[in-house]
Amino acid sequence: MTQSVTRTWLITGVSSGLGRSLAETALARGDVVAGTVRTLKDKEAFEAAAPDRALGFLLDVTDTKAVEQTVAAVEDTTGGVDILVNNAGYCLVGAVEEASMAEIRAQFDVNVFGAIAVIQAVLPFMRGRRAGHIVNISSISGLAAWAGTGIYCASKFALEGVTQTLAQEVGVLGIKVTNIEPGGIRTDFAGRSLAHTDRIIDDYNDTAHDSRRIIAEHLGHEPNDPKKVAQAVLKIVDSEHPPLHLLLGNDAMYYVGKSLGAFQSEMAEWSSLTFDTGFDESND
């Protein structure tokens, strides 16, 4: 079940947080990691971690042309990407009404369109080899919505849909697909990687604005260890039959379980109305 050969990763956003932990964990076992960063300083710092095996590439995932060129360069430099991890992303905090269209588009540009661009750039190479594993770092917010993070949730729900469909499309081509849905991880995600809507509406003080307080209070106290999350991802990519979804953390299991339970309960309560919409063939 466990792979012993050296493999090549492409991980977006390795300058810090989970992306950095993933890269370090893969490098520690001897793999090659091509990691994208936003600055020359971060590129140099990343490559210093493991000369010749840590390969830094400057990239803004919202630049589709640059994505295509970078993936081609990674393929040419490494000989082929075995594992793609779409990790780059951030969270916009604010009520749905408070978010401007510019803020919403910026959120989707990174979390959804950027991820799709990288997937589309990598797939021709993986299809040619009839092998590969695409791992999207989603969130419990892609399965369980939370007031005050509606636009972020929407972006992760969209990524979930893309991943589920992609798995159906490329499975027969030998390409594996997994969505990783972690709970709160003790990284800088809720710090410098957090954005807030410019607009604030007082009517949401007791609902959506709670998210601002909760995130601030939990900063530095998130329940999940990024190193253990990284180890879990390695176990998944080493598996012969990896899952389409992987929840990570007690909080992930609790909130997603609660959301799915409520959904199933509502389905049962309104099932008679659900079944009432079909044509009555006996009257034809």
SULQUIRA-V794071 format. One record per residue. N is the residue number from 0. RES is the residue in three letters. SS is DSSP state (H for helix, E for strand, C for the rest). PSI is psi in whole degrees, -180 to 180 (NA if undefined). D_LAST is the distance of its C-alpha to the last C-alpha in whole Angstrom. Layout:
N|RES|SS|PSI|D_LAST + N|RES|SS|PSI|D_LAST
//
This chain:
0|MET|C|-41|57 + 1|THR|C|134|59 + 2|GLN|C|138|60 + 3|SER|C|-9|64 + 4|VAL|C|154|64 + 5|THR|C|133|65 + 6|ARG|C|164|62 + 7|THR|E|130|61 + 8|TRP|E|149|60 + 9|LEU|E|115|58 + 10|ILE|E|125|58 + 11|THR|E|135|58 + 12|GLY|C|70|60 + 13|VAL|C|8|63 + 14|SER|C|-24|65 + 15|SER|C|-179|64 + 16|GLY|H|-149|62 + 17|LEU|H|-38|60 + 18|GLY|H|-42|60 + 19|ARG|H|-43|64 + 20|SER|H|-42|63 + 21|LEU|H|-47|61 + 22|ALA|H|-46|63 + 23|GLU|H|-39|66 + 24|THR|H|-42|65 + 25|ALA|H|-41|64 + 26|LEU|H|-36|67 + 27|ALA|H|-27|69 + 28|ARG|C|7|68 + 29|GLY|C|3|69 + 30|ASP|C|167|65 + 31|VAL|E|133|66 + 32|VAL|E|119|64 + 33|ALA|E|119|63 + 34|GLY|E|139|63 + 35|THR|E|143|62 + 36|VAL|E|172|64 + 37|ARG|C|-18|64 + 38|THR|C|157|68 + 39|LEU|H|-36|71 + 40|LYS|H|-45|73 + 41|ASP|H|-35|70 + 42|LYS|H|-46|70 + 43|GLU|H|-40|73 + 44|ALA|H|-40|73 + 45|PHE|H|-46|70 + 46|GLU|H|-27|72 + 47|ALA|H|-20|75 + 48|ALA|C|-33|73 + 49|ALA|C|82|73 + 50|PRO|C|137|74 + 51|ASP|C|-17|73 + 52|ARG|C|-21|70 + 53|ALA|E|109|69 + 54|LEU|E|114|68 + 55|GLY|E|141|67 + 56|PHE|E|127|65 + 57|LEU|E|126|65 + 58|LEU|C|137|61 + 59|ASP|C|113|59 + 60|VAL|C|-12|55 + 61|THR|C|-7|54 + 62|ASP|C|95|56 + 63|THR|H|-42|54 + 64|LYS|H|-42|56 + 65|ALA|H|-36|59 + 66|VAL|H|-49|56 + 67|GLU|H|-43|56 + 68|GLN|H|-39|60 + 69|THR|H|-45|60 + 70|VAL|H|-42|58 + 71|ALA|H|-40|60 + 72|ALA|H|-40|63 + 73|VAL|H|-45|62 + 74|GLU|H|-45|61 + 75|ASP|H|-38|64 + 76|THR|H|-40|66 + 77|THR|H|-20|65 + 78|GLY|C|-3|63 + 79|GLY|C|136|60 + 80|VAL|C|124|58 + 81|ASP|C|-37|57 + 82|ILE|E|123|55 + 83|LEU|E|129|54 + 84|VAL|E|110|54 + 85|ASN|E|96|52 + 86|ASN|C|-28|54 + 87|ALA|C|133|55 + 88|GLY|C|170|54 + 89|TYR|C|174|55 + 90|CYS|E|128|53 + 91|LEU|E|124|53 + 92|VAL|E|131|53 + 93|GLY|E|156|52 + 94|ALA|C|154|49 + 95|VAL|C|-43|46 + 96|GLU|C|-29|47 + 97|GLU|C|-23|51 + 98|ALA|C|129|50 + 99|SER|C|160|51 + 100|MET|H|-32|49 + 101|ALA|H|-42|52 + 102|GLU|H|-39|52 + 103|ILE|H|-46|48 + 104|ARG|H|-38|49 + 105|ALA|H|-40|52 + 106|GLN|H|-46|50 + 107|PHE|H|-32|47 + 108|ASP|H|-41|50 + 109|VAL|H|-55|52 + 110|ASN|H|-29|49 + 111|VAL|H|-63|46 + 112|PHE|H|-37|47 + 113|GLY|H|-44|51 + 114|ALA|H|-43|49 + 115|ILE|H|-40|47 + 116|ALA|H|-43|50 + 117|VAL|H|-43|52 + 118|ILE|H|-48|49 + 119|GLN|H|-34|48 + 120|ALA|H|-33|52 + 121|VAL|H|-33|52 + 122|LEU|H|-42|49 + 123|PRO|H|-37|51 + 124|PHE|H|-44|54 + 125|MET|H|-39|52 + 126|ARG|H|-39|49 + 127|GLY|H|-33|52 + 128|ARG|H|-10|54 + 129|ARG|C|43|51 + 130|ALA|C|156|52 + 131|GLY|E|165|52 + 132|HIS|E|122|51 + 133|ILE|E|121|50 + 134|VAL|E|118|50 + 135|ASN|E|126|49 + 136|ILE|E|101|51 + 137|SER|C|-134|48 + 138|SER|C|161|48 + 139|ILE|H|-22|47 + 140|SER|H|-8|46 + 141|GLY|H|-5|43 + 142|LEU|C|-23|41 + 143|ALA|C|111|43 + 144|ALA|C|154|43 + 145|TRP|C|120|46 + 146|ALA|C|133|47 + 147|GLY|C|-8|50 + 148|THR|E|31|49 + 149|GLY|H|-41|45 + 150|ILE|H|-39|46 + 151|TYR|H|-47|48 + 152|CYS|H|-44|45 + 153|ALA|H|-40|42 + 154|SER|H|-38|45 + 155|LYS|H|-35|45 + 156|PHE|H|-41|41 + 157|ALA|H|-43|40 + 158|LEU|H|-38|43 + 159|GLU|H|-45|41 + 160|GLY|H|-42|38 + 161|VAL|H|-45|40 + 162|THR|H|-44|42 + 163|GLN|H|-42|39 + 164|THR|H|-44|37 + 165|LEU|H|-41|40 + 166|ALA|H|-39|41 + 167|GLN|H|-32|38 + 168|GLU|H|-34|39 + 169|VAL|H|-5|43 + 170|GLY|H|-42|43 + 171|VAL|H|-12|42 + 172|LEU|H|7|45 + 173|GLY|C|12|48 + 174|ILE|E|129|48 + 175|LYS|E|152|47 + 176|VAL|E|135|46 + 177|THR|E|136|46 + 178|ASN|E|125|46 + 179|ILE|E|123|49 + 180|GLU|E|85|48 + 181|PRO|E|158|51 + 182|GLY|C|-152|52 + 183|GLY|C|127|55 + 184|ILE|E|140|58 + 185|ARG|C|75|62 + 186|THR|C|-166|62 + 187|ASP|C|14|63 + 188|PHE|C|-42|59 + 189|ALA|C|6|59 + 190|GLY|C|-102|63 + 191|ARG|C|-19|63 + 192|SER|C|5|60 + 193|LEU|E|139|58 + 194|ALA|E|150|57 + 195|HIS|E|147|57 + 196|THR|C|144|55 + 197|ASP|C|-34|57 + 198|ARG|C|137|56 + 199|ILE|C|126|56 + 200|ILE|C|121|54 + 201|ASP|H|-27|56 + 202|ASP|H|-16|52 + 203|TYR|H|13|52 + 204|ASN|C|-34|55 + 205|ASP|C|1|53 + 206|THR|C|-88|50 + 207|ALA|C|-35|50 + 208|HIS|C|-13|54 + 209|ASP|H|-31|55 + 210|SER|H|-37|54 + 211|ARG|H|-45|57 + 212|ARG|H|-46|59 + 213|ILE|H|-44|57 + 214|ILE|H|-42|58 + 215|ALA|H|-42|61 + 216|GLU|H|-32|62 + 217|HIS|H|-8|61 + 218|LEU|C|123|63 + 219|GLY|C|-4|65 + 220|HIS|C|16|63 + 221|GLU|C|145|60 + 222|PRO|C|-15|59 + 223|ASN|E|137|59 + 224|ASP|C|121|62 + 225|PRO|H|-30|61 + 226|LYS|H|-38|63 + 227|LYS|H|-35|61 + 228|VAL|H|-43|58 + 229|ALA|H|-42|59 + 230|GLN|H|-38|60 + 231|ALA|H|-40|57 + 232|VAL|H|-40|55 + 233|LEU|H|-39|58 + 234|LYS|H|-37|57 + 235|ILE|H|-46|53 + 236|VAL|H|-18|54 + 237|ASP|H|-10|56 + 238|SER|C|142|53 + 239|GLU|C|-32|52 + 240|HIS|C|75|48 + 241|PRO|C|156|48 + 242|PRO|C|159|46 + 243|LEU|C|-32|43 + 244|HIS|E|141|44 + 245|LEU|E|110|48 + 246|LEU|E|138|48 + 247|LEU|E|118|52 + 248|GLY|C|147|54 + 249|ASN|H|-38|53 + 250|ASP|H|-36|52 + 251|ALA|H|-46|49 + 252|MET|H|-40|48 + 253|TYR|H|-53|48 + 254|TYR|H|-39|47 + 255|VAL|H|-40|44 + 256|GLY|H|-41|43 + 257|LYS|H|-43|43 + 258|SER|H|-45|41 + 259|LEU|H|-36|38 + 260|GLY|H|-43|39 + 261|ALA|H|-38|38 + 262|PHE|H|-45|35 + 263|GLN|H|-39|33 + 264|SER|H|-43|34 + 265|GLU|H|-38|32 + 266|MET|H|-45|29 + 267|ALA|H|-42|29 + 268|GLU|H|-37|30 + 269|TRP|C|17|27 + 270|SER|H|-35|24 + 271|SER|H|-39|22 + 272|LEU|H|-36|21 + 273|THR|H|-44|21 + 274|PHE|H|-7|18 + 275|ASP|C|-3|16 + 276|THR|C|-3|15 + 277|GLY|C|158|13 + 278|PHE|C|141|9 + 279|ASP|C|94|7 + 280|GLU|H|-24|5 + 281|SER|H|-20|6 + 282|ASN|H|-4|4 + 283|ASP|C|NA|0
//
